Amino acid sequence: MDGRACQYLFAGTTLLFSLMSVSNHAEGATLPSEPSEVLMPFEKQTFTLPNKRRMNCHQRQGVGATLVLVPGTWGDIHRFESLLAELPEELPVVVVELCWQGGQVPPSLELSIEGLADDVLWVMGELGLERFYVGGHSIGGMIAIEIAGRGIPGLLGVLPMEGWTHHTVVETAFDGIVVGDLTPEQEARRQADRARGRGHLSDEQLRTISTIWRHWNGFDCLRRANAPVLSIWGDRGRPRPSRKALQIPERPSVEVGWVAGASHLLLTERPEAVAELMLSFLQRNP
């Protein structure tokens, strides 16, 4: 990113690398996070894809169509923990971690949003999902948008959370503001998440992964999406930008939902508001 966006994304670098120093660098290493009560019902599987990438999948059984969630760049299932705590326990959920998340290491750095969407769909196919919603945060939201444009059978709705259709959205819509003012507790959680998500990767891997989203444009995906879409954003406590600024097409089937006072880290800041928007969308599109 450029300008002020860089200042927000790379703030706290010294703290980050001090945390990384105690991380386990072994491929597929178990991460130092005990499962909480919220995550206990999830069963973990690890798949090896035809392209040799390894991906973790966490599944909670339930009733009805499945909500598939994809974490942001340096996230994993723990990034959704606060959101899951606000969602009904009977809602079936699958969290698909990308090929560098959850302690995995990608076999090559030929990575793209399109290819990552292929990976997520492959895992979903292995799970035998027939009716589902797809959502995600940040790069996970971009992957959800990519999937929205493909006319996938069984896709009932798409829920990108701060999933930018183009890397310039942070400037056109938010004047470069990515992360808002966090409480000390929220900042500590953010740094811990980033350390866990980055500590097992090399400098080259970190550089490549952090720029994947700059080589993609999801506007046409939303323009041709057959399934309804709810694009969820934090308004940064500022006047809410237009669809043109968000680079979202004017279509009745593509809604925009706002979380007051939140930023790109809306899952940390206002998970209950995000859950409310999502549940309302699921009820309108059963």
Beta strands, then each sheet from edge to edge (+ up, - down):
strand 1: 43-48
strand 2: 54-60
strand 3: 66-70
strand 4: 93-96
strand 5: 132-137
strand 6: 155-161
strand 7: 229-234
strand 8: 254-259
sheet 1: 1+ 2- 4+ 3+ 5+ 6+
sheet 2: 7+ 8+
end
